[in-house]
Amino acid sequence: MKNKIKINFSKILLFTFILSLLFLSLLLPSCKKEDFEGAASSEDRASTRTPLIDGAQSESKSDSKSASEPDSGQASGQNALTLEEMIGRMIIVGFRGTEVNESSKIIKDINRYGIGGVILYDYDMPSDSPTRNILNPQQLKKLTEDLKKLTHTDLLIAIDAEGGESLYVNRLKEEYGFIKIKSAQEMGKESPENTFLEASLLGEELSQLGINLNLA
């Protein structure tokens, strides 16, 4: 009895499998036909609408091309940088002297190695000299102007200008003729509004002096 049941069950499975194959063989051709007709109708509809948006597509492609492609002059300038020049742009150096000209070593070094910036000090620690780069506002302004004129206009000119009476983080001292700025500690005791106003005075002074990077 058990053997008969097994045989009948196997026959049922086989019969079901054959019916499934027949069903799929009848279904697939009709699906392919519908898909083909649908794709053809979509193409027909697209072809009839193309003239209406052809101009917009052209403008869109033109705009995207102009936005994605950089100016040829700019690209050629960027590509012209060598590895040594790119490394040089990452370097900020110090130098001695309150004025510069074409024969100054710092000018030659910047132009030769593509140095990215300089940092200015009032006191020369290595030689224990009270004068290094800064004497007064007029002298400092001319120094920064000459540095940029004789090298490149995007030269970074850095300084430590925190304010207060500190000997180490304030190169623009009141005794040299610069604006008296409160120290960060003093500004921290006041309101944010007063701190903003005090810091703005320092920022304006740095801008007028041609200094574009404050390390303090």
C-alpha positions in Angstrom: 0.0 0.0 0.0 2.8 2.4 0.9 4.6 1.6 -2.4 1.4 2.5 -4.3 1.1 5.8 -2.5 4.7 6.7 -3.3 4.2 5.8 -6.9 1.0 7.9 -7.2 2.6 10.8 -5.4 5.5 10.7 -7.9 3.1 10.6 -10.8 1.3 13.7 -9.4 4.5 15.6 -9.0 5.5 14.8 -12.6 2.1 15.7 -13.9 2.2 19.0 -12.1 5.7 19.8 -13.4 4.6 19.1 -17.0 1.5 21.3 -16.6 3.8 24.1 -15.3 6.0 23.9 -18.3 3.1 24.0 -20.7 1.7 27.0 -18.9 5.0 28.9 -19.1 5.4 28.0 -22.7 2.1 29.6 -23.5 2.6 32.7 -21.2 6.1 33.8 -22.2 5.4 34.5 -25.9 2.5 36.7 -25.0 4.6 38.6 -22.4 7.4 39.2 -24.9 4.9 40.5 -27.5 3.3 42.9 -25.0 6.8 44.2 -23.9 7.9 44.7 -27.4 4.7 46.5 -28.3 5.0 48.7 -25.2 8.6 49.5 -25.9 7.7 50.4 -29.5 4.9 52.7 -28.4 7.1 54.4 -25.9 9.7 55.1 -28.6 7.0 56.4 -30.9 5.7 58.8 -28.1 9.3 59.9 -27.4 10.0 60.6 -31.0 6.9 62.7 -31.3 7.9 64.8 -28.2 11.6 65.2 -29.1 11.2 68.4 -31.2 9.5 70.1 -28.4 12.4 69.7 -25.9 15.3 69.5 -28.3 16.2 73.2 -27.8 16.1 72.8 -24.0 18.2 69.7 -24.1 20.8 71.5 -26.2 20.9 74.5 -23.8 21.1 72.1 -20.8 24.0 70.2 -22.3 25.7 73.5 -23.2 25.3 74.8 -19.6 26.5 71.6 -18.0 29.5 71.5 -20.3 30.5 75.1 -19.5 30.0 74.5 -15.8 31.9 71.2 -15.7 34.8 72.3 -17.9 37.2 74.7 -16.2 38.6 77.8 -18.0 41.5 76.7 -20.2 43.7 79.4 -18.9 43.0 78.4 -15.3 43.5 74.7 -16.0 46.8 75.3 -17.7 48.0 77.5 -14.8 47.1 74.8 -12.3 48.8 72.1 -14.4 51.9 74.2 -14.7 52.7 73.8 -11.0 55.5 71.2 -10.5 55.6 69.0 -7.4 58.4 71.2 -5.9 56.2 74.3 -6.4 53.2 72.7 -4.8 55.3 71.7 -1.8 56.7 75.2 -1.7 53.2 76.7 -1.5 52.7 74.8 1.8 55.7 76.4 3.5 55.7 79.6 5.6 59.2 81.0 6.5 60.6 83.8 8.5 63.3 86.2 7.5 65.2 89.2 8.9 64.7 92.7 7.6 62.3 95.6 7.8 62.3 96.2 4.0 62.8 94.2 0.8 63.8 94.7 -2.8 64.5 92.5 -5.8 67.9 91.6 -4.5 66.6 90.5 -1.1 67.3 86.9 -0.3 63.7 86.3 0.9 62.4 87.6 -2.5 64.7 85.3 -4.4 63.8 82.3 -2.3 60.1 82.9 -2.7 60.3 83.2 -6.4 62.8 80.3 -6.8 61.1 77.8 -4.6 57.5 78.9 -4.8 57.2 79.5 -1.1 53.6 80.1 0.0 54.1 82.6 2.8 56.1 84.5 5.3 55.7 85.2 9.0 56.7 88.5 10.6 58.1 89.2 14.0 58.9 92.4 16.0 61.6 90.9 18.1 64.4 88.6 16.8 64.8 85.9 19.4 67.8 84.1 17.8 70.0 87.2 17.8 68.3 88.8 20.9 67.7 91.9 18.8 64.7 94.2 19.4 64.1 94.6 15.7 63.3 91.9 13.1 60.5 92.9 10.7 58.3 95.5 12.4 59.0 99.1 13.3 55.7 101.0 12.9 52.4 100.8 10.9 53.8 102.8 7.9 56.9 100.6 7.6 54.9 97.4 8.0 52.4 98.3 5.4 55.1 99.1 2.8 56.9 95.8 3.7 53.8 93.7 3.0 53.1 95.6 -0.2 56.6 95.1 -1.5 56.6 91.4 -0.6 53.5 90.8 -2.7 54.6 93.1 -5.5 58.0 91.4 -5.9 56.6 87.8 -5.5 53.0 86.8 -6.0 49.8 88.6 -4.9 48.4 85.6 -3.1 51.4 85.4 -0.8 50.4 84.5 2.8 51.7 87.1 5.3 51.3 85.8 8.8 51.7 87.3 12.2 50.9 86.6 15.9 48.5 89.4 16.9 46.5 88.4 20.0 46.4 91.7 21.7 47.1 92.6 25.3 50.5 93.3 26.8 52.1 89.9 26.0 55.6 89.9 24.7 55.2 86.6 22.8 51.8 86.7 21.1 51.4 90.3 20.2 53.7 91.7 17.5 51.6 94.8 16.9 52.3 96.6 20.2 50.9 100.0 21.2 54.4 101.4 21.7 55.1 100.9 18.0 52.0 103.0 17.0 49.5 100.2 16.5 46.0 100.1 18.0 45.7 98.9 21.5 43.8 95.6 21.6 42.6 93.8 24.7 44.0 90.4 25.4 41.9 87.3 24.8 41.6 86.9 28.6 40.2 90.4 29.0 37.8 90.0 26.1 36.6 86.7 27.5 35.4 88.5 30.6 33.2 90.8 28.6 30.0 90.2 26.6 30.2 88.5 23.2 29.1 91.8 21.5 32.1 93.7 23.0 34.4 90.8 22.1 33.2 91.0 18.5 33.8 94.7 18.3 37.3 94.4 19.8 38.2 91.6 17.5 36.8 93.5 14.5 39.2 96.4 15.2 42.1 94.0 15.1 40.9 92.4 11.9 40.5 95.8 10.2 44.0 96.8 11.3 45.5 93.6 9.9 43.7 94.1 6.6 44.9 97.7 6.3 48.5 96.5 7.0 48.3 93.8 4.3 48.4 90.9 6.7 46.1 88.1 5.7 46.8 85.4 8.3 46.7 85.8 12.1 48.2 82.8 13.9 47.2 84.0 17.4 
